[in-house]
Amino acid sequence: LTQQLIEMIQQHRPEIVLAGATALGRALTPRVAAALPTGLSADCIDLEIDAEKRLLLQTKPTFGGNIMAIITCPKARPQMATVRPHVFSRHEPDSRRKGEIVKLDFNRERITSRTKLLDFVAEITETVRIEEADVIIAGGRGLEKAENFEMLDELASVMGAAVGATRAAVDEGWTTYSHQIGQTGKTVCPRLYIAVGISGALQHVVGMQTSECIVAINEDPNAPIFEVATYGIVGDLFQVVPLLTEKLKKR
Ligand SMILES: Cc1cc2nc3c(=O)[nH]c(=O)nc-3n(C[C@H](O)[C@H](O)[C@H](O)COP(=O)(O)OP(=O)(O)OC[C@H]3O[C@@H](n4cnc5c(N)ncnc54)[C@H](O)[C@@H]3O)c2cc1C
C-alpha cells in the first residue's frame, strides 16, 4: 500500500494529503512521507488553509499538551497530516462545492497484506462504547468519589447513553481509562454531551468540543466549560442529576 500511494502522489502531485490518525493511517503515512520525502504532522486536532500562502495550517497539542502549535510545511510538497478521528463534526453535503473526484485504479495484488485474518473476537462490553455513542454523560472531579459515578450510570441507562470521564476522575480511580475523553484519552463527537462536574480544561475540551449539543452542569458560573456549552446549568450536580433522571424515567 505504501508504494502504491507514493506512486499516486508522484503522478498526481497533490498539494495536500490527509489521513485519519487511525491504526492504519498512523502506520502508513510516515512511511509515505519519509519516502517522498516531505513533512508530516501527526495527530492534528484542527486544520485550516492560508489561501494567500497556499499553506495548510495544522494544529496539534505540544509541550505535554500545554500549548497548541500551528505547523506549516512551506517548502516540501505534498503537505501531509493525520487527523484524530471525530475532531470534526459531520456537515451536510454542500451542492455549491464543485470539487472533482478522481477515481484511481490500483493494483489489488500489490496491496494484499501478508497478514491473514484467522478469527474475529468482539470485545465484550456491557455498556455503550463512548466512541460510538450518540449521547455521552461525562463526569469529572466534581463527583467527589467513585460511588457517585453510579448516579451517571443510572442517568445513562435511562437515556441509552455511554459514560465518559475526565482524566482527573480516571486518575482518582473512579472509572477506567477506556472512559477517558480528551487529549490523552478518546476524541468523541456525539449528538449530545452532558458534562457533569467538569471544569472544561483545554485538554478535556479538545476531545469533545465538536459534539453537536453540549450541556454543562457545574456549580461555578465561571467554569470554562460554559464557554463551549450550548446549554449551561449552574447548580449542584447532586441535585440536578437525580432530578433529570427522575424526570426522564417518567417519560
Ligand atoms: C498533558 C496533559 C494531558 C491531559 N489529558 C487530559 C485528557 O485526556 N482528558 C482530561 O479530561 N484531562 C486531561 N488533562 C487534565 C486536565 O488538564 C484537567 O486537569 C482535567 O480535565 C480536570 O478534570 P475535571 O474537570 O474533572 O476536574 P476539575 O478541574 O477539578 O473540575 C471539577 C469541576 O467540578 C465542579 N464541581 C465541584 N463540585 C460540584 C458540584 N457539587 N456540582 C456541580 N459542579 C461541581 C467545579 O466547579 C469544577 O469546575 C491533561 C493534562 C495534561 C497536562
The ligand as a Tripos MOL2 file, in Angstrom:
@<TRIPOS>MOLECULE
LIG
   53    58     1     0     0
SMALL
NO_CHARGES

@<TRIPOS>ATOM
      1 C1         -0.5260   16.5510   29.0890 C.3       1 LIG1
      2 C2         -1.8780   16.5650   29.7020 C.ar      1 LIG1
      3 C3         -2.8450   15.7590   29.1450 C.ar      1 LIG1
      4 C4         -4.1330   15.7430   29.6900 C.ar      1 LIG1
      5 N1         -5.0920   14.9560   29.1120 N.ar      1 LIG1
      6 C5         -6.3570   15.0140   29.5770 C.ar      1 LIG1
      7 C6         -7.4140   14.2680   28.9600 C.ar      1 LIG1
      8 O1         -7.2240   13.4950   28.0110 O.2       1 LIG1
      9 N2         -8.6620   14.4050   29.4690 N.ar      1 LIG1
     10 C7         -8.9560   15.2160   30.5350 C.ar      1 LIG1
     11 O2        -10.1200   15.2910   30.9340 O.2       1 LIG1
     12 N3         -7.9720   15.9040   31.1450 N.ar      1 LIG1
     13 C8         -6.6880   15.8150   30.7080 C.ar      1 LIG1
     14 N4         -5.7130   16.5090   31.3590 N.ar      1 LIG1
     15 C9         -6.0450   17.1370   32.6550 C.3       1 LIG1
     16 C10        -6.7310   18.4870   32.5180 C.3       1 LIG1
     17 O3         -5.7480   19.4940   32.4300 O.3       1 LIG1
     18 C11        -7.6050   18.7810   33.7700 C.3       1 LIG1
     19 O4         -6.8150   18.6880   34.9240 O.3       1 LIG1
     20 C12        -8.7940   17.8380   33.9220 C.3       1 LIG1
     21 O5         -9.5220   17.7540   32.7070 O.3       1 LIG1
     22 C13        -9.7030   18.3680   35.0260 C.3       1 LIG1
     23 O6        -10.7140   17.4400   35.2610 O.3       1 LIG1
     24 P1        -12.0940   17.8770   35.9580 P.3       1 LIG1
     25 O7        -12.7610   18.8990   35.1110 O.co2     1 LIG1
     26 O8        -12.8060   16.6180   36.2590 O.co2     1 LIG1
     27 O9        -11.6110   18.4610   37.3560 O.3       1 LIG1
     28 P2        -11.5610   19.9570   37.9190 P.3       1 LIG1
     29 O10       -10.7830   20.8250   37.0030 O.co2     1 LIG1
     30 O11       -11.1070   19.8450   39.3220 O.co2     1 LIG1
     31 O12       -13.0650   20.4490   37.8600 O.3       1 LIG1
     32 C14       -14.0790   19.9820   38.6910 C.3       1 LIG1
     33 C15       -15.2980   20.8570   38.4390 C.3       1 LIG1
     34 O13       -16.4000   20.3480   39.1710 O.3       1 LIG1
     35 C16       -17.1700   21.4360   39.6440 C.3       1 LIG1
     36 N5        -17.9270   20.9650   40.8150 N.ar      1 LIG1
     37 C17       -17.4490   20.5720   42.0230 C.ar      1 LIG1
     38 N6        -18.4560   20.1670   42.8280 N.ar      1 LIG1
     39 C18       -19.6050   20.3250   42.1170 C.ar      1 LIG1
     40 C19       -20.9800   20.0970   42.3990 C.ar      1 LIG1
     41 N7        -21.3790   19.5880   43.5690 N.pl3     1 LIG1
     42 N8        -21.8860   20.3940   41.4530 N.ar      1 LIG1
     43 C20       -21.5170   20.9020   40.2450 C.ar      1 LIG1
     44 N9        -20.2210   21.1340   39.9190 N.ar      1 LIG1
     45 C21       -19.2790   20.8440   40.8410 C.ar      1 LIG1
     46 C22       -16.1590   22.5090   39.9810 C.3       1 LIG1
     47 O14       -16.7660   23.7920   39.9530 O.3       1 LIG1
     48 C23       -15.1150   22.3180   38.8820 C.3       1 LIG1
     49 O15       -15.3700   23.1790   37.7880 O.3       1 LIG1
     50 C24        -4.4350   16.5380   30.8240 C.ar      1 LIG1
     51 C25        -3.4430   17.3500   31.3710 C.ar      1 LIG1
     52 C26        -2.1770   17.3730   30.8230 C.ar      1 LIG1
     53 C27        -1.1380   18.2740   31.4160 C.3       1 LIG1
@<TRIPOS>BOND
     1     1     2 1
     2     2     3 ar
     3     2    52 ar
     4     3     4 ar
     5     4     5 ar
     6     4    50 ar
     7     5     6 ar
     8     6     7 ar
     9     6    13 1
    10     7     8 2
    11     7     9 ar
    12     9    10 ar
    13    10    11 2
    14    10    12 ar
    15    12    13 ar
    16    13    14 ar
    17    14    15 1
    18    14    50 ar
    19    15    16 1
    20    16    17 1
    21    16    18 1
    22    18    19 1
    23    18    20 1
    24    20    21 1
    25    20    22 1
    26    22    23 1
    27    23    24 1
    28    24    25 2
    29    24    26 1
    30    24    27 1
    31    27    28 1
    32    28    29 2
    33    28    30 1
    34    28    31 1
    35    31    32 1
    36    32    33 1
    37    33    34 1
    38    33    48 1
    39    34    35 1
    40    35    36 1
    41    35    46 1
    42    36    37 ar
    43    36    45 ar
    44    37    38 ar
    45    38    39 ar
    46    39    40 ar
    47    39    45 ar
    48    40    41 1
    49    40    42 ar
    50    42    43 ar
    51    43    44 ar
    52    44    45 ar
    53    46    47 1
    54    46    48 1
    55    48    49 1
    56    50    51 ar
    57    51    52 ar
    58    52    53 1
@<TRIPOS>SUBSTRUCTURE
     1 LIG1         1 GROUP 0 **** ****
